[in-house]
């Protein structure tokens, strides 16, 4: 098999996500068949290797082919591949729920299983609305932040604020409100806008949903933890639930196991996915409190029951992958090691910052980003150019418009960090 042969077969049948297929069909972007992965590297069928600087859409924490996770999956597949999760259970799910609630912010003692990030957001919003309904309150409104992204299913899309994803489907979406993001506006102004919306819609608002510290799909826009501290107080004052979308930032990305820890707050709901299974299998969790859970346990099978499911809820193999991922956190000082690597990344970022085409350099531990300015290339043309030039240098980047970011696997070493930034510097020269 060759790259060319497989690409032709792919383009004859497959519709890829978040892609304008004409860019592949007419050669603006290469479609690269990947044969295998090892550590930070992905290898194609022609023998080329690429440093996966984006952790394959932010999921791969400990490198491709991590043997402990792979073996846990194989062992579980031989024992129990799946069973219905309504009325039945298994040890992997129980153990995972126990372990995640033990490390989560205080009070998040209940776990609901789903299979991807968007589904987890849908679950959290439905739960928040239903919780108030169970208490006799009809609160159909959610408030999120400008520049936010929470997924692409209809409920999750409604909660976000990205016109690129949302505009076409606006007629299908539930109504939400957007408060100014502290990543784009002064914090006092952002908090005042949130207060205004809660005052205007307090009795209608079931939840405020935020991405703690980093609005990842929103061009990696970053803000400080003390915004979350005051936001928690506002939600308490107006009686709205706080949903922390930690799907992208959880499991150590921002320097603590969960980003909310840096503000010393506990949300009412926390959604987890991506790194949860180490990048091996789709799985997501929604964590919430005993208080919220108990309002759904007060009736016969009916309107107070949370009737949400999918066929693969609590899949044992995915849970085994997640437990193996947590085993690695238990056995290694992952957060401590990341601090060292984040410092090495910061050193190289400081050099990048001197480039006249670079602005707004920013970093939260193992997430780093900068904007490309000037030059003739703009918008999608810039994105395509950066992607192509980085690939020529053996690096996978997926810019967000003018924003170039890295979110590498935690196992990246100093030599690989240097290789990555050398490639980025050469890419900037080439464009």
N, C-alpha and C positions, 0 to 999 in steps of 0.2 A: 504494500500500500504506500502511496505517496500523498503529500499534502494536496497536490493538484487533483488527483483522482477522487479523494474523499471530499474535497470542497465542491467539486462538480456534483457528486451524488447528494451531498447535503442540500445544495441550492436548488436541486430538482424537487425537493420534498419538504424541507424544514423551514418554519417561520420562527425566527429568533426573537427573544424578548428585548425590549427597549432598543430596538434596532430599526433603522430605515433600510429595508432590505435592498433597495437600489444601490446603496453604497457598496454592498458586497457584490451584487450582480454586475455592476459596471466598474468594479476595481478601485473605487476610491479608498476602501479599507480592505485589507486582506482578511479572509475567513480562515483561521488557522486550526486545523485538526490537531488535537492534543492526544498523544499516545499514552503518556504516563507522567506521574509526578513523583518527585523525591525531594523532601525538605522544602526549601524556598523555590525550587525550580520546577517548571513544567517543560516537557519535551514534546516536540512535534514529530511527525512521521518522516521528516527529512533529516532528523538528527539535530535540529537546532534546539537550543534551550533558552528559556526566558525566566527571569526572576519575577516572581508573582508579587509585585509591589502593592497590589490591592487585595491580597488574601482571597482572591476569587469571589469578589463582591462581599468582602469583609467577614467571611465565615471561617477561614482556615487559620486557627490560632497557632498550632504546633507543627505546621508543615504538612506537605502532601505525603500520604502513605505512612503517617505516624504509626509505628508498629503496635503500640499498646491499644490504641483505639481500633485498629484493623483486627487485631486478634480478639478483642472483646466482641466485635460484631460477628466474626466467624463463629465463635463459641456460642453466642446467643442464637444465631441462625440455626445451628444444629439442634438446639434444645427447644426453643419456642419462637417461631418467626412472627406470629401475631395471634391475638385472640380478641374477641369483642370486649370492649371496655365498659359497656353498660351492664352492670351486674356481675362483672368478673374483674379480676385484677391479677397482678403478678409482682414478683419481688423487685424487678428492675425499676418499675414505676414507683413503687413504695419507697425504695431506697433513694431514688432521685428526688422525690418530693421531700423526704426527710432532710436530705443534705442541702438542697437549695434553700429551704426555709430556715435552716440553721445558720446560713451565711447571709441571708437577705436582711434588709433593714427591719428593725423591730416591728412586730405586729403582723407581718405578712406570713400567716400560718397556714393558708389554704392554697392549693395548687390546682388549676384547671389546665388540662393538656390540649394542645392544638398542634398543627403541623407546619406552620410558617408564620412569618412576622405579621403579614396583613391579617391573617385569621386571628392572631392574638389580639390585635387592635380591635377588630370587630367584636370579639368576645368581651373585652374590657369595656367598650362603649355600651354594648347591650347589657352587661351586668350592672353598670352604673345606673343606666336608665331604669332597669328592672328593680334594682335595689330601692330606689325612691318610690317606684310604683307600689312595691310591696309594703311600703310605709304609708301609702295613701297619697303620695305626691306625684303629680304628672310633670316631669321635667324633661322635655324632649330636646333640649339644646346642649351642644358641647362647644367649648371655647378652646381654640388652639392658638398657636403663634403664627404671625406672618413668617413666610419663608420656611415653613415647616413641611415635613414629609413623613407620612405614617403608613404608606403602602398604597396599593393600586386596586384592591377590591373596592366596591362602591362605598361601603361605610368608611373604610380607612382613607380612601381618596377624599371623601367629604371632609374628614378631619384635617387634611393637609392644606397647604396654601401654595402649591406649585402650579401655576397656570399651564406650564408645559404638559403636565400630566392630567390636569383637572378640567381645563376649559371645554374641551370637546364633550365631556360627559356631564357638564353642569346640570342639564335638565333632569338627569337621573338621580341627583344626589340629595341627601338630607341636608337641612339647613344647619350651618354652623356659624360661629363668629370667630374672627381672628384679632387677637391683641398684638400690639407691637412687640417685635422680638427684641430681647436685650442684646442679641448678637448684632443687630442693625441700628438700634437706637440707644441713646443714653439710658442707663438702667432706671433712673427715677422716672423718666418719661414712659418707659415700657411698663413699669409697675402702675403708674397713674392710669395708663390706658387699660390695663387689666382690671383695676378697681372700677373704672367707669363702666366697663362691660358687665362686670358682676353686679354693680348697682342697678344697671338698666335691666339685666336679665337674671338676677340672682334667683328668683323663685322659679325660673324656667330652666336653670342650668344644672344638668346632672353631673357634668365633669369638665375639668380643665385638663387638657392633654398636652404634654411637652416632651421634647427630647432633651434630657439633662446635659448641659454643658456644650454639646456640639450638635448643630443641625447638619447632619452629615450630607444628605442629598441636597441640602440648601447651600451648596458651595462650601461645605465645611466651615460654616459660620460658628464662631465660638463665643462663649460668655462665661461669667464668673459664678461660682457657687452661691454667693450670698443672694442672688436673685431668687434661687430656689427656696431659701430660708423664708424670705418675705412672701413668696407665692404660697407656701404652705400655710402661712398665717392668714392670707387672704381667703384661701379656700375654706379654712376653718371658720372664718368670720361670716362668710356667705353660705356656708353649708354645702359647698360643692365638693365632689370627690376629686382627688388629684390622681391622674394617671401618668406614671413615668414610663415613657417608651424607651427602654434600655436595650432594645433589640440590637442596635449597632454599637452602643457604647459600653454595654455590660461586659463582664468577665475580663476586666483589667485594661480595657482600651485607653481609658483616660487617667490611669495611674492608681486607681483603687478598684476593688472587685466590681463595685457598682458605682456609677457616677454620683448617685444621690448621697452616698456616704460623705462626699466632700462638703455637703451642706448640712450634714447631720440631721437629715429629715427622713421620715417614712411616708411614702405615698400611700394612697388607699388601694391602688392597683399598680403592679409593675409587670411589664411585658418583656419576655426574654426569648431570644431565638438566635440566629446566626451562629456565633461562637459556642453556643450551648452544646452542640454535638461535635465540636472541633472541626467543623467543615465537612463532615462525612455524610450526614443524613438530615433530611428536613424534620425539624421538631421545634415546637415553641411552647412556652408556659405563660400562664397568667396567674400571678400571685395576688392574693387579697387577704382581707382580715377575717377573723372569726365573726365579728359583728355583721359584716356584709353577708358572709356565707350563711349565717343562721337565719336571716330573713327569708331565705329560699327553702327552709326546712320546716315551715310552719303550716303546711297544707297538704291535702291529698294531691295526687298526680293531676296538676291543673295549672292555673294561671300563675301561681307562685313558684312553679318548678322552672328551673333554667333548662329549657329544651333546646340545647345547642349541641351538635355532635358532628363528627365526620368519621368515616369508616375506619381510618387508621389511628384514631385517638389512642394515645398511650402506647404506641407501637413498641414492643419489647426490644427490637433491634436498635431503634433510634434511642431508646432510653439507655441501653447498654453503652452506646457510643457516648452519651452524655455523662454517664457514670465514669467511664474511662477518662473522659476529659477532666472531670473533677478530681480523679485520682492523680492526674499530673499536677494539678494545682496543689493537692495535698502533699505530694512528694518533692516538689521543687519550690523554691522561692521565686515564683513567676513574677510577682509584682515587683520584688526587689531587683531581679534581673532586668526587668523592663525599664527600671529607672536608669540603669547603666546604659542601656541601648538608646533610651530616649535622649540621654545626654550626648551620646555620640551623634545621633540624628540632629540634635540642636547645633552641634559644632559645624556640621556640614550645611545646615540651613543658614547659619550666619554668613557663610561664604556665598551661598546662593543669593542672599539678600543684597549683596553688593552689585549684582547684575542690574544694568539699567533697565532691563525689560521685566524685572521682578518687583512686585509690590505686595504689601499686606501679608508678610510671612507670619505664620501662626502655628501653634503646636499645643496639643494636649497629650502628653506622654507619647503613646504609640500611634497618634494621628498627627500628621504634619501636612501643611498646605501652603501654597502661595499663589498669587495671581500673576498672569502673564499680561503685560501691557505694551502698548506701542506696536510698531510694525504694521504691515499691510494685512496680516491675517486676523480675521475677527470671527466670532461666533463659531458655527459648526466647522468652518474651514480651519480655524485654529485647533479645535479639538482633534480633527482628523489628522492634521499635520503633526501634532505632538504625539499622537498614538503611533503613527507610522514611523516617525523618526526614532521613537523609543524602542519599538520592536526591532528596528535595524541594529540597535545596540544591545539587544538581549534583555529588554525590560518590558513588562506589561504595565502600562499606565492606562487609566480610563478617565481623562479629564472631565470635569464638570464645567462646561463652557470655558471660561478663561482660567478656571481654577485647576491647578495641578496639585494632586494630593498623593500621599503615600500612607498606606495602612498595612504594613507588612506582617507576615507571620512572626510570632514572638521568638522563634528560633533563629532569626536572622543574626548573623555575627558581624563583627567589625569590618572584615574584608568585604562582606556582601553589602554592607551599608555603603562602603566606599565605592564599590562597583556600581551600585544603584545611583549614587549622586554624581559619579563621573559620567554616567550615561545621561542623567538629567542635564548636566551642564553642557554636554556635547549636543543634546537635543535642542537646548535653547540657542546654541550657536547656529544650528542648522536651520532653524525657523526664522 
